[in-house]
Amino acid sequence: MVIDILCPLYNAGEDFEMLMKGINAQKDVEVKNIIFPVTESSDNTLELAKSVPNAIIMEVKKSEFSHSLTRERAMRLATSDVVVFMTQDVFLSDSHALKELAESINGNIIQAFARQITKYNGIERYTRELNYPAVSYTRTAADIPHEQLKTFYCSDACAAYDRKKFLELGGFDGKVFQMAEDMYYARKAILAGYSVRYCAESIVTHSHKFTLKQLYRRYYDMGVFIAQNPEFQQYKATDSGMKLALFTLKQAIKHFDVPVLFRWAPDMAARYLGKRAGEKKKVA
């Protein structure tokens, strides 16, 4: 299995060593190229990227970076049939993570994403358990009536793409997204008759410690994405949000997780209010 990796970098000094350690430990897969779109940084990120023998560097100005356009441009530099998108803060927890993920791209499956775990306790651990279960699944258009918006769930923190199909379908259509470009493409792929795979056998560690302000902003950006792409408004998301809230509360009570019990209400409020505020943003 021969793949390319596409990993945007920005002030990645603290993450870079762990990122490369995980990549270099992979077995039964050949990483032909690592494409690094490097946004102008205040540390030595560019020099670190250039030190990787099979790196392809694409320098990006801060004013020109977006999660969608930057990846779309970088994808044109790839040559392997399967390209794995990663973020700099992801650690490949298993030596066969890339092999398992890349092999998911097969036939009608043209996008696949890995199972994410976290090194932290707290609400993030419980949300990861719900959003990234231990059992793999495949989503098609037949799942839309039941799964609604969840049908298109995907994460470019670690996701594999069929390069040729990505280019044939127009990628992210030249649009500027600050998040959810993975979900945008998943919808395109599924409505075009293709499938999206969740590969639970590919395990990566991806951890955050968001403040309430950061969490609000993250969900605000998601709301803005929905506002800017009204085609997503036809799908229900309320059930998923309520399911997440109840699941985390249940887990906190079950484990008598006092810090989570104190954090739960403001955390869920930040998510809900942020998304609602973003959805009300007027589209230019």
C-alpha atoms as one frame of an Amber mdcrd trajectory, in Angstrom:
protein
   0.000   0.000   0.000   1.541   3.284  -1.186   0.093   6.553   0.091   0.772
  10.267   0.347   0.155  12.237   3.531  -1.159  15.802   3.505  -0.625  17.664
   6.769  -0.963  21.453   7.162   1.484  22.972   9.643   1.435  26.175  11.669
   3.727  26.820  14.647   4.069  23.046  14.814   7.328  22.887  16.754   5.828
  21.248  19.843   3.786  18.761  17.824   6.211  17.954  15.029   8.363  15.383
  16.803   5.367  13.317  17.908   3.737  13.666  14.491   6.790  12.285  12.699
   7.389   9.630  15.347   3.935   8.234  14.671   4.344   8.374  10.896   7.798
   6.745  10.927   6.535   3.892  13.109   3.920   2.803  10.560   4.148  -0.719
   9.145   2.944  -2.384   5.934   2.429   0.947   4.207   4.809   3.081   2.150
   4.549   6.840   2.607   5.713   8.125  -0.761   5.328  11.849  -0.115   4.404
  14.012   2.849   2.873  17.238   1.618   3.282  20.023   4.156   1.294  23.207
   3.489   3.207  25.453   5.913   1.463  28.632   7.025   3.968  31.361   7.902
   4.962  30.652  11.496   6.866  32.373  14.274   8.897  29.262  15.128  11.073
  26.855  13.103   8.179  24.934  11.532   9.337  25.547   7.968  12.854  24.280
   8.709  11.458  21.192  10.451   9.242  20.417   7.455  12.142  20.822   5.025
  14.214  18.367   7.070  11.879  15.483   6.130  13.436  13.650   3.130  10.196
  12.922   1.271   8.516  16.237   2.046   6.826  18.469  -0.504   6.574  22.002
   0.886   3.811  24.446   0.003   4.246  27.792   1.733   1.020  29.560   2.673
   0.431  33.137   3.811  -1.667  33.559   6.942  -4.182  35.653   5.024  -4.625
  32.879   2.447  -5.040  29.866   4.739  -8.328  28.010   4.968  -9.084  24.423
   5.950 -10.650  23.797   2.552  -8.681  25.772  -0.050  -5.271  24.978   1.413
  -5.971  21.237   1.371  -7.541  21.438  -2.079  -4.454  23.148  -3.501  -2.119
  20.720  -1.760  -4.054  17.719  -3.066  -2.941  18.658  -6.586   0.652  18.022
  -5.515  -0.117  14.438  -4.487   0.606  11.506  -6.792  -0.525   8.414  -4.857
  -3.994   6.959  -5.363  -4.744   7.290  -1.642  -3.972  10.492   0.260  -4.290
  10.655   4.046  -5.174  14.039   5.489  -3.773  14.635   8.980  -3.489  17.521
  11.407  -0.247  18.316  13.198  -1.655  17.454  16.644  -2.578  13.870  15.758
  -0.453  10.987  17.006  -0.750   7.639  15.234  -1.351   5.418  18.256  -0.979
   2.121  16.421   1.698   1.028  13.959  -0.959  -0.157  11.494  -3.200   2.910
  11.732  -2.352   4.195   8.241  -2.523   0.750   6.659  -5.987   0.076   8.087
  -7.245   3.507   7.075  -5.787   3.446   3.570  -7.179  -0.029   2.873 -10.657
   1.313   3.644 -10.479   3.223   0.352 -11.715   0.486  -1.894 -14.263   0.356
  -4.699 -17.225   2.546  -3.831 -15.662   3.862  -0.598 -13.800   7.061  -1.472
 -13.440   8.710   1.950 -12.627   7.120   5.319 -11.753   8.454   8.751  -9.973
   7.060  11.787 -11.080   6.387  15.336  -9.977   9.185  17.662  -9.147   8.704
  21.307  -7.890  11.298  23.783  -5.150  11.311  26.389  -7.299  13.443  28.696
 -10.098  12.567  31.066 -13.240  14.663  31.179 -16.012  15.490  28.751 -13.777
  15.022  25.701 -13.188  11.382  26.640 -16.937  10.740  26.723 -17.658  12.621
  23.498 -14.910  10.635  21.764 -16.486   7.382  22.997 -19.799   8.386  21.430
 -18.530   9.901  18.192 -15.783   7.327  17.584 -17.131   3.922  18.652 -15.208
   0.644  18.656 -17.139  -0.769  15.681 -16.620   0.353  12.079 -19.457   1.372
   9.783 -20.090   2.624   6.264 -22.476   5.427   5.346 -24.404   5.658   2.078
 -27.351   7.683   0.819 -29.646   5.016   2.269 -28.623   6.165   5.769 -29.795
   9.764   5.350 -33.430   9.283   6.494 -32.308   7.790   9.804 -28.923   9.393
  10.464 -29.721  12.819   8.981 -26.724  15.187   9.398 -24.727  12.447  11.130
 -24.612  10.616   7.786 -21.910  13.009   6.651 -19.800  12.937   9.792 -16.075
  12.765   9.065 -12.863  14.252  10.447  -9.857  15.457   8.493  -7.795  15.127
  11.681  -7.037  11.747  10.126  -8.935  10.789   6.987  -8.098   8.978   3.758
  -9.245  10.117   0.329  -9.355   8.545  -3.104  -7.279  11.200  -4.875  -8.694
  10.688  -8.357 -12.305  10.801  -7.148 -11.559  13.882  -5.061 -10.355  15.707
  -8.160 -13.170  14.354 -10.345 -15.810  15.555  -7.879 -14.220  18.984  -7.605
 -12.900  18.608  -4.061 -14.209  21.411  -1.885 -15.420  23.375  -4.925 -12.967
  26.196  -4.311 -14.951  27.328  -1.260 -13.438  28.877   1.855 -14.236  26.907
   5.015 -12.643  27.319   8.415 -14.015  23.935   9.431 -16.266  21.065   8.287
 -14.712  20.776   4.835 -14.587  17.027   5.519 -18.353  16.920   6.077 -18.961
  19.043   2.980 -17.064  16.553   0.848 -18.688  13.542   2.522 -22.107  14.857
   1.493 -20.906  15.363  -2.080 -19.484  11.857  -2.196 -22.585  10.205  -0.748
 -25.037  12.091  -2.976 -22.878  11.123  -5.963 -23.470   7.475  -5.116 -20.269
   6.772  -3.205 -19.713   5.662   0.408 -17.873   7.028   3.449 -16.239   4.610
   5.900 -15.524   4.966   9.596 -12.501   2.751  10.286 -12.410   1.865  13.978
  -9.323  -0.312  13.402  -7.288   2.817  12.623  -6.683   4.437  16.024  -5.155
   7.864  16.555  -4.746  10.098  19.584  -6.196  13.568  19.139  -6.618  15.643
  22.290  -7.923  19.112  23.106  -8.471  21.118  26.258 -10.863  23.823  25.126
 -11.861  26.691  27.358 -15.565  27.559  27.287 -14.738  30.537  25.077 -12.826
  28.337  22.632 -15.625  25.771  22.636 -18.202  28.467  21.937 -16.088  29.740
  19.052 -15.681  26.245  17.611 -19.414  25.647  17.580 -20.021  29.181  16.347
 -17.847  28.368  13.322 -19.894  25.215  12.784 -23.053  27.307  12.853 -21.544
  29.704  10.322 -20.728  26.752   8.090 -24.371  25.640   8.214 -25.527  29.195
   7.456 -23.176  29.478   4.503 -24.197  26.090   3.131 -28.002  26.047   3.373
 -28.168  22.629   1.730 -27.238  21.228   5.160 -30.214  22.884   6.848 -32.554
  20.203   5.514 -30.959  17.634   7.836 -31.769  17.362  11.526 -28.977  17.724
  14.074 -30.902  18.329  17.306 -31.151  14.639  18.161 -27.396  14.211  17.828
 -26.728  17.170  20.122 -29.181  15.926  22.735 -27.756  12.418  22.502 -24.269
  13.781  23.125 -25.416  15.821  26.123 -27.276  12.926  27.731 -24.506  10.422
  27.033 -21.823  12.584  28.669 -24.044  13.261  31.672 -24.839   9.572  32.064
 -21.151   8.637  31.887 -20.214  11.312  34.410 -22.837  10.058  36.860 -21.849
   6.436  36.257 -18.201   7.139  37.061 -19.007   9.753  39.699 -16.861  12.162
  37.670 -17.264  15.289  39.791 -15.200  17.666  37.588 -17.331  16.708  34.572
 -20.558  17.124  36.535 -19.532  20.712  37.373 -18.412  21.399  33.804 -21.299
  19.686  32.021 -23.952  22.430  32.003 -21.724  25.349  30.895 -19.946  23.099
  28.385 -23.170  22.014  26.708 -24.512  25.567  26.823 -21.387  26.864  25.053
 -21.863  24.305  22.295 -25.558  25.002  21.841 -25.379  28.800  22.055 -22.313
  28.987  19.835 -23.909  26.934  17.076 -27.180  28.873  17.282 -25.341  32.188
  17.069 -23.313  31.016  14.077 -26.411  29.788  12.261 -27.933  33.266  12.568
 -24.956  34.933  10.890 -25.983  36.690   7.688 -24.399  35.178   4.599 -22.506
  37.683   2.492
